[in-house]
Amino acid sequence: MFKTDDENYVYLLVSKNFKRIRKAKGLTKEEVAKAMGCTKAFLGNIESENYHQTFSIPTVVKMASALKVDISELFEEL
């Protein structure tokens, strides 16, 4: 796991929350990818524990919208 002062920490945090929320809502990668206008492979990279996909702030906005959650939920430290 990354340390909070590591530049990649925010990507890991958002990725873990994205995956957790998606699964809790019973949504498939295909459903979320369609809502976001991206590919299932891109989401797979975001959710991967071995490959850390970077993404933009507009992508995080799309992630929150597709999951129907407030964007702040993607940044929660649990």
N, C-alpha and C positions, 0 to 999 in steps of 0.2 A: 504494500500500500504506500502511496505517496504521503509525504509530510505536508502539513498545511501550508508551509512556505514554498513548496515546490510548485512551479508554474503549471504542472499537469494536474494538480490536485482538483481544480474546479472541473476538469473534464471527467475525472474519475467519479467525483461526487454526483454530477449531473447524470452520468451514465448509469450509476447504480440506482439512483432514484427513479430515473426513466424506466428501467427494467422492472423495478419493484412495483411501481404504479401501474405499468402496462399489464403485468401479470395479475395484480390485485383486481384490476377492472375486467379481467378475462379477455383482453384484446390480443389479437395475433399481430405479429410483425407485419403481415400483409395488410391488415386493416389500418394500422397506424401509418405504414408507408404510403398507402393510397391517400389518406387524409393529409399527409404532409407533402405529397407530391415528390416523393423520393423512392429509392429502391429498398427492397427488403435487405439486400446485401449491405447497404449503407447503415441501416439500423442494426444489423448483425455486428458490424464493426463497432458501432457505438456501444453496444451491450457487451462486447467481448472483454473477457478478463485478461486475455493475452495480447490483444492488439488495441492500442489506445487511439481511436479515431478523434481527430480534432474537429471542431465544428464552430460555426459562427453564432453570434447572438441572435440574428434572425432565425437560425435553425432552432435555437432553444425556444424562441417564441412559438414556432411551428410545433415543436414537441409538446409544449404546454397546451396549445390549442387542440391538438389531435387527441390528447389525453383528457381534455376538458378539466384542467386544473389551473390554479393560479401559478404563474411562473415561479413564485417563491418556493413552492413545494419541490421543485427540482434542485433547489440549493440547500434544502434542509439537511443538517447533520444529525443523523440518528444514532 
